[in-house]
Amino acid sequence: MKKIISIIGKTNVGKSKLFNCIIRKQRSIVNNEENTTRNRNYGYFLIKNNKYTIIDTGGYIGYIKKKKDIILYNILKQIKLSIKESYLILFVIDIIKGFTYLDKELYLIIKKYNKKFFLVINKIDIKTNKYNYLNYLNLKLDFENFFLISSTHNRGINKLLNKIEIFFLKENKKIENESININIPILGIPNSGKSTFINSLFIDKNKSIVTKKSGTTIDTLYFKYIYKKKKEIYNLFFIDTPGIKKKFKFKKKYYFNFLLKIKKIIKESDICILIIDINKGITNNDLYIYKYIIKYYKGIIIFFNKCDLLKNNKSLIKKKYYNFFNSYIPKFFISCKKGFIKKNINNIKNLIYKIYKNRNFNILTNILNKKLLFKINNKKFIIKHKLFKIKFCYQKKNKLFPSFIFISNLEKNININYKKYIENLIRKSIYNYYGVPIELIFSKNK
């Protein structure tokens, strides 16, 4: 039995606010506009060291034909997939609007899949005369558990969480093994193939909604992949993100909110996957994302997608783009639609594992000084008529990425090319740090 919980309800009943309250993070975008949430958005929370998975879903708007509106059709599909996947449903209704015909349709869908659910009645902070309606609901639909909450003011949330804990204890749920979490955002411009990449990674081909329409994904979506290596268990959290543009025309507020979140997403990540549409080339927006990944010293993998659409000079174009980025960065030419990810899924998992280990690899100070200092000082470098010399170097401990301190007679105006020269010496003579940027800090000997 899986400890998976889905939040289900019609549009604008407060599902995303409840999701954010439970995971205690502002992950789902909350907006008055309908259909802001579209895909299944995965989150995780703890109750007394027991880990639970919770899924935010789009708002139910009734039956939609595919030809009529492909996005609304896919939202409905995502809701049904979420119900199938979950063990417990939080069925959210709005106390102001009451139990509508759409709520009744959703209730029948939950019953059809034979799922256990809690009725969560939201917006109790707003004064209403509908409290008497609860007794009628209970008699008519036979609800075993219902909860009065206000997700805006965090009222009734603790009581709901306590009931979830009791529910799973009764179901004899085992506590999961301790594991290591690795956050991997999938970044790129709109329509570069990020959601297709996510769907290719998983057996479930409907994790993310994919259409030709730009801006289909409008929220950050978390998907979990369990990877076992020897005795260690790694939770790979792949994060599907909206297409990033450096300059937005802020027609919709949630685009602006996401752009504010993008730096935080990169900061909190371990390894970033940058997907570039090879037919559009390397755009300014791709470079904008790339600069932030390097700035925060995150592990990086670059996929040049849609190679199947290239017509002329394939080898020349590939060579040009391959040499554009630093040599330590893993670069692959792929076509998500042609099944590259499916064939190479094990290689991708192993590469992520290798980069994660590289980020946490420490070089002994003794080895660093023996192998590096002689080679560095052998090349003379003059700053403002002074001969630059490094006397000692060491690697910072307890850092989430490789960071090296160089004690020298000068600390300012160090040439960028000279920094690259030292970085290349470390990579070639001591340790490669494949897929990982290196931080170099120069400190004056006082």
URJO-V17763 format. One record per pair of residues at least 12 apart in sequence whose ideal C-beta (glycine too) atoms are under 8 Angstrom apart, sorted by the first residue. I is the first residue (numbers start at 1). GAP is how many residues later the second one is. D is the distance in Angstrom with one decimal. If there is no record, write none. Layout:
# URJO-V17763
i;gap;d
I;GAP;D
I;GAP;D
This chain:
# URJO-V17763
i;gap;d
1;86;5.9
1;170;6.1
1;171;7.8
1;172;5.9
2;51;7.3
2;83;7.9
2;85;5.7
3;47;7.3
3;48;7.0
3;49;4.7
3;50;6.2
3;84;6.8
3;165;5.9
3;170;5.6
3;173;8.0
4;48;7.8
4;49;4.6
4;50;7.8
4;51;6.9
4;81;5.9
4;82;4.7
4;83;5.5
4;84;7.7
5;47;6.2
5;48;6.9
5;49;4.7
5;50;7.1
5;81;6.0
5;82;7.3
5;83;4.8
5;84;7.4
5;85;6.2
5;159;6.8
6;48;7.6
6;49;4.6
6;51;6.2
6;76;4.5
6;77;6.1
6;79;7.2
6;80;4.0
6;82;7.7
6;83;5.3
6;84;7.0
7;12;5.7
7;47;6.8
7;48;6.8
7;49;5.5
7;50;6.3
7;83;4.8
7;85;6.1
8;49;5.9
8;52;7.1
8;71;6.4
8;74;7.2
8;75;6.6
8;81;5.5
8;82;7.0
8;83;5.5
8;84;6.9
8;98;6.2
8;102;7.1
8;109;7.9
9;50;6.8
9;51;6.7
9;82;6.6
9;83;3.6
9;84;6.3
9;85;8.0
9;94;7.7
9;97;7.1
10;49;5.4
10;50;4.8
10;51;6.9
10;83;7.8
10;84;7.8
10;90;7.0
10;92;4.6
10;93;6.4
10;96;7.0
11;23;4.4
11;24;6.6
11;47;7.9
11;48;2.9
11;49;7.3
11;50;6.1
12;20;7.0
12;22;6.3
12;47;6.6
12;82;7.4
13;46;7.4
13;79;4.8
13;80;6.0
13;81;4.4
13;109;5.8
13;110;7.9
14;78;6.4
14;80;7.2
14;108;4.3
14;109;6.4
14;137;4.7
14;138;7.4
15;22;7.0
15;41;6.0
15;42;6.8
15;44;7.1
15;77;5.4
16;12;3.8
16;13;6.7
16;14;4.9
16;20;7.2
16;21;5.5
16;40;5.7
17;13;5.4
17;134;3.9
17;135;6.3
18;72;7.2
18;74;6.4
18;102;7.0
18;104;6.9
18;131;7.2
18;133;4.3
18;139;7.7
19;22;7.1
19;24;6.1
19;35;6.5
19;37;4.0
20;131;7.9
21;130;5.2
21;133;5.8
21;136;5.2
22;21;7.2
22;23;5.5
22;32;5.7
22;135;6.9
22;139;7.0
23;20;3.9
23;21;6.7
23;22;5.0
23;31;6.6
24;21;7.1
25;18;7.3
27;14;7.0
27;16;6.0
27;193;6.5
27;195;7.5
28;13;5.5
28;15;7.9
28;28;4.9
28;191;6.3
29;189;7.1
29;190;5.0
29;225;4.7
29;228;6.0
29;229;7.1
31;222;6.3
31;223;5.3
33;219;7.2
33;221;7.6
34;25;6.3
34;27;7.6
35;23;6.2
35;24;6.3
35;26;7.7
35;36;7.4
35;37;7.0
35;40;6.4
36;182;6.7
36;183;7.2
36;218;5.9
37;19;5.8
37;20;6.8
37;21;4.9
37;22;7.1
37;182;6.1
38;20;5.0
38;33;6.7
38;36;7.4
38;37;5.4
38;40;7.1
38;171;5.7
38;178;7.3
38;179;7.3
38;180;6.6
38;181;7.2
39;19;7.4
39;39;5.8
39;168;7.4
39;169;5.3
39;170;5.6
39;178;6.8
39;180;7.1
39;182;4.9
39;201;7.2
40;15;5.1
40;16;7.4
40;17;6.0
40;38;5.3
40;41;6.8
40;42;5.1
40;45;8.0
40;167;7.0
40;181;7.0
41;14;6.8
41;15;4.1
41;16;7.7
41;178;6.1
41;179;7.5
41;180;4.9
41;181;6.6
42;12;7.6
42;13;5.7
42;179;7.0
42;180;4.2
42;181;6.0
42;182;6.3
43;12;7.6
43;13;6.9
43;179;6.5
47;114;6.0
47;117;7.0
47;118;4.6
48;117;6.9
49;126;7.1
50;115;7.1
50;118;7.3
50;123;7.5
50;125;5.8
50;126;8.0
51;125;5.5
52;112;7.0
52;116;7.5
53;171;7.2
55;27;5.1
55;30;7.3
55;31;6.7
57;21;6.2
57;22;5.0
57;25;4.9
58;17;3.8
58;18;8.0
58;20;6.0
58;21;6.3
59;16;7.5
60;16;7.2
60;19;5.9
60;42;6.0
60;45;7.3
60;46;5.2
61;14;7.6
61;15;7.6
61;41;7.1
62;40;5.9
62;43;6.5
63;13;7.2
64;12;5.6
70;141;5.5
70;143;7.7
71;138;6.7
71;140;6.5
71;142;7.2
71;145;6.6
74;132;7.9
74;135;4.2
74;137;7.6
75;134;7.4
77;129;6.3
78;128;7.0
78;131;6.7
80;29;7.0
81;123;7.2
81;125;5.8
83;26;6.6
83;27;6.3
83;30;5.2
83;32;6.0
84;29;6.1
86;29;6.6
87;28;7.7
87;29;7.3
87;84;7.6
88;27;7.5
88;28;5.6
88;29;6.8
88;30;7.1
88;76;7.0
88;79;6.4
88;80;7.7
89;21;5.6
89;26;5.1
89;27;7.1
89;28;3.7
89;29;7.4
90;27;7.1
90;28;5.5
90;30;5.1
90;70;7.8
91;15;6.9
91;16;7.1
91;19;6.5
91;26;4.8
91;27;6.8
91;28;5.3
91;29;6.5
92;28;4.7
92;29;8.0
92;30;5.6
93;26;7.0
93;27;7.4
93;28;5.8
93;29;7.1
94;28;6.1
94;29;5.7
95;26;5.1
95;27;6.7
95;28;5.3
95;29;5.9
95;31;7.5
95;33;5.8
95;35;5.3
95;36;7.9
95;53;7.7
96;27;5.8
96;30;6.0
96;32;5.6
96;34;7.1
98;32;5.8
98;35;5.9
99;34;7.4
99;38;5.7
99;42;7.9
107;34;6.5
116;51;7.7
118;27;4.7
118;28;7.0
118;29;6.2
118;42;7.2
118;45;6.8
118;46;7.8
119;18;7.6
119;24;4.8
119;26;6.9
119;27;3.9
119;28;7.2
120;26;7.4
120;27;5.2
120;29;5.9
120;40;6.8
121;13;7.1
121;25;6.2
121;26;6.8
121;27;5.3
121;28;7.0
122;27;5.6
122;28;6.9
122;29;5.8
123;27;6.4
123;29;7.6
124;24;4.8
124;25;6.6
124;26;5.2
124;31;6.8
124;32;7.3
125;25;4.1
125;27;6.3
125;28;5.2
125;30;6.7
134;12;6.9
145;18;6.5
147;12;6.4
147;13;4.9
147;16;7.2
177;56;5.7
178;55;7.5
179;47;7.6
179;53;7.8
179;54;3.9
179;55;6.4
179;56;5.1
180;52;6.5
180;53;7.2
180;54;5.1
180;55;7.0
181;53;7.8
181;54;4.8
181;56;6.3
182;52;5.8
182;53;7.0
182;54;5.3
182;55;6.8
182;88;4.8
182;89;6.6
182;170;6.7
182;174;5.6
183;54;5.1
183;56;6.6
183;85;6.1
183;86;4.5
183;87;5.3
183;88;7.9
184;52;6.1
184;53;6.5
184;54;5.2
184;55;6.6
184;85;6.7
184;86;6.8
184;87;5.1
184;88;7.2
184;89;6.1
184;168;6.6
185;35;7.7
185;54;4.1
185;56;5.6
185;80;5.3
185;81;6.8
185;84;5.1
185;87;5.6
185;88;7.2
186;12;6.3
186;52;6.3
186;53;6.4
186;54;5.7
186;55;6.2
186;87;5.0
186;89;6.4
187;54;5.9
187;57;6.5
187;79;7.7
187;85;5.8
187;86;6.8
187;87;5.3
187;88;7.1
187;102;5.0
187;106;7.6
188;55;6.5
188;56;7.1
188;86;6.2
188;87;3.9
188;88;6.5
188;89;7.5
188;98;7.1
188;101;7.1
189;54;5.1
189;55;6.3
189;56;6.9
189;88;6.9
189;91;7.4
189;94;6.0
189;96;4.8
189;97;6.3
190;24;4.4
190;25;6.1
190;52;7.5
190;53;2.8
190;55;7.1
191;21;7.3
191;23;5.4
191;52;6.5
191;86;7.0
192;51;6.8
192;83;4.8
192;84;6.4
192;85;4.4
192;88;7.9
192;113;6.1
193;82;5.6
193;84;6.9
193;112;4.2
193;113;6.4
193;143;5.0
194;14;8.0
194;23;7.1
194;46;6.0
194;47;6.6
194;49;7.3
194;81;5.5
195;12;8.0
195;13;3.7
195;14;6.8
195;15;4.8
195;21;7.0
195;22;5.6
195;45;5.7
196;14;5.4
196;140;4.2
196;141;6.5
197;76;7.5
197;78;6.0
197;106;7.1
197;108;7.3
197;139;5.1
197;144;6.4
198;23;7.8
198;25;6.2
198;40;6.0
198;42;4.8
200;136;5.1
200;139;7.4
200;140;7.7
200;141;3.5
200;142;5.8
201;22;7.7
201;24;6.7
201;37;6.3
201;140;5.9
201;144;6.5
201;147;7.6
202;21;6.6
202;23;7.2
207;14;7.9
207;16;5.6
207;33;7.7
208;13;6.3
208;32;5.0
214;29;6.8
215;27;7.0
215;28;6.9
217;23;6.0
217;24;7.2
217;25;4.9
217;26;7.4
218;24;5.4
218;36;5.9
218;37;7.4
218;40;7.3
219;23;7.1
219;35;7.6
219;39;7.5
220;19;5.7
220;20;7.2
220;21;5.4
220;22;7.7
220;38;7.4
220;41;6.9
220;45;6.3
221;18;6.9
221;19;4.2
221;20;7.9
222;15;5.4
222;16;7.6
222;17;5.5
223;14;7.1
223;15;4.7
223;16;7.7
223;17;6.9
224;12;7.2
224;13;5.8
224;14;7.9
225;12;7.9
225;13;6.3
225;124;7.7
227;122;5.2
227;125;7.7
227;126;6.8
229;124;5.8
234;119;6.8
234;122;7.7
236;113;7.2
236;116;6.4
239;26;6.7
239;30;7.5
241;17;7.9
241;21;7.5
241;24;6.7
242;13;7.6
242;16;5.6
244;15;7.5
244;18;6.1
244;41;6.0
244;44;7.3
244;45;5.8
245;40;5.5
246;38;6.4
246;39;5.3
246;42;4.6
262;30;7.6
263;29;6.4
266;26;5.2
266;27;6.1
266;30;5.6
266;32;6.3
267;29;5.6
269;29;5.6
270;28;6.9
270;29;6.1
270;86;6.2
270;89;6.9
270;130;7.8
271;27;6.5
271;28;3.6
271;29;7.0
271;30;6.8
271;81;5.8
271;84;5.3
271;85;6.5
271;88;7.9
271;164;7.4
272;21;4.7
272;26;5.0
272;27;6.9
272;28;5.3
272;29;7.6
273;27;7.9
273;28;5.0
273;29;7.9
273;30;6.6
274;12;7.0
274;15;6.0
274;16;6.2
274;19;6.8
274;26;6.6
274;27;7.3
274;28;5.0
274;29;7.3
275;28;5.0
275;30;5.3
276;26;6.6
276;27;7.1
276;28;5.3
276;29;6.8
276;45;7.7
277;28;5.9
277;29;5.6
278;26;4.4
278;27;6.5
278;28;5.7
278;29;5.8
278;31;7.9
278;32;6.5
278;39;7.0
278;43;6.8
278;55;7.1
279;27;5.4
279;30;5.4
279;31;7.0
281;40;7.8
282;39;6.6
282;42;6.1
290;35;7.5
293;144;8.0
294;143;5.2
297;103;8.0
297;104;4.0
297;105;7.9
297;106;7.7
297;139;7.6
297;140;4.8
297;141;7.7
297;142;5.6
298;103;7.5
298;139;7.4
299;56;4.2
299;57;6.8
299;59;7.3
299;60;5.5
299;136;5.2
299;137;5.3
300;29;5.5
300;30;7.9
300;135;6.1
300;136;7.8
300;137;7.3
301;28;7.5
301;29;4.9
301;31;7.6
301;50;6.6
301;51;7.6
301;54;7.2
301;134;6.3
302;23;6.2
302;27;5.9
302;28;7.1
302;29;4.8
302;30;7.4
303;28;7.9
303;29;5.3
303;31;5.2
304;14;7.5
304;17;5.9
304;27;7.0
304;28;7.0
304;29;4.8
304;30;6.8
305;29;5.7
305;30;6.8
305;31;5.9
306;29;6.2
307;26;4.8
307;27;6.3
307;28;5.1
308;27;4.1
308;29;6.9
308;30;5.2
309;26;8.0
318;15;5.5
328;99;6.3
328;104;7.0
328;105;6.5
328;106;5.9
328;107;6.7
328;108;7.3
329;106;6.4
330;21;6.2
330;25;7.7
330;104;6.9
330;105;5.2
351;84;7.4
354;80;6.8
354;81;7.3
355;79;6.9
355;80;3.9
355;81;6.2
358;44;7.9
358;74;7.7
358;75;5.2
358;76;5.8
358;77;6.3
358;78;4.7
359;41;6.6
359;42;5.3
359;43;7.1
359;77;5.2
360;40;7.6
361;41;7.0
361;70;6.3
361;72;7.2
362;33;5.7
362;35;6.8
363;32;5.4
363;67;5.8
363;68;5.9
365;28;7.8
365;29;4.5
365;30;7.1
367;63;6.8
368;25;5.6
368;26;6.5
368;27;6.5
368;36;7.6
368;62;6.8
369;23;6.7
369;24;6.1
369;25;7.9
371;58;5.5
371;59;5.6
372;21;6.3
372;50;8.0
372;53;6.2
372;54;6.8
372;57;6.9
372;58;6.7
373;17;6.3
373;19;7.8
373;20;6.8
375;50;5.7
375;54;6.8
376;14;5.4
376;46;6.1
376;49;6.7
377;12;5.9
377;13;6.3
379;42;7.3
381;34;7.4
381;37;5.7
383;27;5.5
383;30;5.4
383;31;7.3
383;32;7.9
384;29;6.9
386;23;7.1
386;24;6.4
388;20;6.5
388;21;6.8
388;22;5.5
388;26;7.8
388;30;8.0
389;19;6.2
389;20;5.4
390;16;5.0
390;17;7.0
390;18;4.7
391;16;5.2
391;17;6.4
391;18;7.4
391;54;5.9
392;14;7.8
392;15;4.3
392;53;7.9
393;12;6.6
393;13;4.8
393;14;6.9
401;35;6.6
401;36;7.1
401;37;7.9
401;38;6.6
402;31;5.8
402;34;6.3
402;36;5.0
402;37;6.9
403;35;7.7
403;36;4.1
403;38;6.8
404;22;7.1
404;34;6.8
404;35;7.0
404;36;5.6
404;37;7.0
405;36;5.1
405;38;5.9
406;16;7.6
406;34;6.8
406;35;6.9
406;36;5.0
406;37;7.0
407;36;5.7
407;37;7.8
407;38;5.1
408;34;5.7
408;35;7.3
408;36;6.7
408;37;6.8
409;35;7.0
409;36;6.4
410;32;7.4
410;34;6.5
411;31;4.8
411;32;5.6
411;33;4.1
414;28;5.4
419;21;5.4
422;18;6.2
423;15;5.3
423;17;6.5
426;12;6.5
